Amino acid sequence: MTGETQTRTAIVLGAGMVGISCAIHLRKRGWDVTLVEKTKPGAETSYGNAGVLSRGSVLPVSYPGMVFDVPKILMGKTNAVRFDLSGLARAFTWAPSFLMNGTKARNRKISDGLSALVAHCVQEHEILMEEAGAASHLAKRGWIKVYRSEASFQKTAFEREMLDKHGVRYAVLEPEDLAKLEPNLEPIYVKGLHILDTASVDDPGALCAAYADLFKALGGRIEIGAAKSIGETGDSATVQLEDGRPLSAENIVVAMGPWSANLLKTAGVSLPAFEERGYHRHYRAEGNAVLNRPINDVDGAFVIAPMAAGIRLTCGVEIAAFDQPKTPRQLEAVLPKAREAFPLGDTTEDEPWLGRRPSLPDSLPAIGKAPCHDRIWTCFGHHHIGLTTGPISGRLLAEMMSGEKPIIDPKPYDPARFR
Ligand SMILES: Cc1cc2nc3c(=O)[nH]c(=O)nc-3n(C[C@H](O)[C@H](O)[C@H](O)COP(=O)(O)OP(=O)(O)OC[C@H]3O[C@@H](n4cnc5c(N)ncnc54)[C@H](O)[C@@H]3O)c2cc1C
């Protein structure tokens, strides 16, 4: 540990990949840390993702020209984004600025902040995996985006420009290259983009559980309970739990993923957060078919990823009210497309899993002091890349809280940037 003589105390709220990483990095710096979790570590969004540690995610979610796709989205003509009317009222609070970030100029600027985070993603995970004895979950074979037409591949020119700018290694694949890397993929693709510096994990939930155990082994405490409100007075910050218990420490970190913004409101902090809902379901591979790495069919709007539990099929974004019941129509719509690509057999689950990507309009997380607060910190808003960027975000936050020189410039993630 690199601690100081006086023990500082922190409560980290939320034990997803992001919160667990914050807790570990604070603990490593000698902080006395309590991690508070509503259910169990790594059982929510951080459990259900596609398992990609995505070094190449240097572009925000709102892409150049997205505004022209809005009519198509509203009319339900794309599987990539499904808009449910229940999400309409809240969309007025985030959608305009989200779409305004969809210009090349804004994308270029935002990509600097994203790139700084993802540049460290695999190394930071490898350090924790080694310490947690969880390295067996990691595969370093990249991931491949595949395209059903030359025209759709040509649309990646800007993405490739940004990958080049940020030094992300990739290879453009012809059908014969793809066949060598993924022999069980049907020959329906005209091009592939193999992002080489990317890695993947075969069980994101188990990885979170291993990191939570590492936190405990380092001397951290996990409390099961749901935070109801937070506040700060003088020299301490307090969390009121739903079961009536108050908890106090010198500092509080709100790292509750998609639940963060609501809790922050209890401390008078309003951030334009929203959720990009998404589904997954596992399938058996037929016969002896093997998938070596996650595959993103860009035109088909799905990802298939090899997991310990089978082939995990994930779909695009659903915009709906937070607690709207599951409407896994996108998953149903992409399943035949996925079966065109890979021999998926029966599902291994009764129903699809639903999760909510925690998002902010510029696709950058909010890492730092909450506006107008000295003792309340935030670390959330990692949208499609929270599994990837959890450890580096946790390290950055812990360095800021500890008064160390941060590994990267924290300015792009300042929670006060929306004021
Ligand atoms: C379909 C899909 C595919 C994805 N694929 C990828 C991918 O391949 N790679 C990638 O990097 N990212 C991916 N993501 C995104 C990634 O999963 C998220 O960005 C990440 O999991 C967010 O982590 P988190 O710790 O912020 O949130 P969470 O994992 O949701 O953790 C928040 C925690 O807070 C707890 N909590 C909630 N309320 C309270 C309360 N009141 N008190 C205490 N605790 C509370 C929750 O129980 C939960 O454990 C994907 C997401 C989806 C939905």
The ligand as an ORCA input file, in Angstrom:
! r2SCAN-3c Opt
* xyz 0 1
  C     -26.147     -5.053    -23.501
  C     -24.915     -4.355    -22.950
  C     -23.665     -4.664    -23.472
  C     -22.523     -4.009    -22.996
  N     -21.290     -4.386    -23.460
  C     -20.161     -3.812    -22.919
  C     -18.877     -4.279    -23.296
  O     -18.731     -5.228    -24.074
  N     -17.790     -3.648    -22.772
  C     -17.913     -2.627    -21.877
  O     -16.900     -2.075    -21.441
  N     -19.136     -2.220    -21.443
  C     -20.254     -2.781    -21.951
  N     -21.495     -2.371    -21.526
  C     -21.573     -1.270    -20.577
  C     -21.172     -1.675    -19.160
  O     -21.816     -2.871    -18.804
  C     -21.526     -0.561    -18.184
  O     -20.978      0.667    -18.636
  C     -20.949     -0.860    -16.809
  O     -21.344     -2.126    -16.375
  C     -21.380      0.186    -15.793
  O     -20.820     -0.198    -14.569
  P     -21.231      0.520    -13.232
  O     -20.404     -0.071    -12.152
  O     -21.188      1.988    -13.454
  O     -22.786      0.156    -13.050
  P     -23.457     -1.179    -12.471
  O     -22.720     -2.382    -12.898
  O     -24.909     -1.115    -12.795
  O     -23.257     -1.030    -10.929
  C     -24.038     -0.161    -10.144
  C     -24.278     -0.852     -8.828
  O     -24.973      0.038     -7.956
  C     -25.882     -0.731     -7.193
  N     -26.933      0.132     -6.658
  C     -28.008      0.631     -7.310
  N     -28.756      1.369     -6.474
  C     -28.129      1.349     -5.276
  C     -28.411      1.922     -4.022
  N     -29.502      2.694     -3.831
  N     -27.554      1.708     -2.996
  C     -26.446      0.915     -3.161
  N     -26.150      0.332     -4.337
  C     -26.966      0.557     -5.391
  C     -26.408     -1.756     -8.181
  O     -27.008     -2.861     -7.518
  C     -25.149     -2.100     -8.973
  O     -24.479     -3.209     -8.425
  C     -22.649     -3.011    -21.986
  C     -23.915     -2.728    -21.448
  C     -25.032     -3.401    -21.911
  C     -26.363     -3.091    -21.281
*
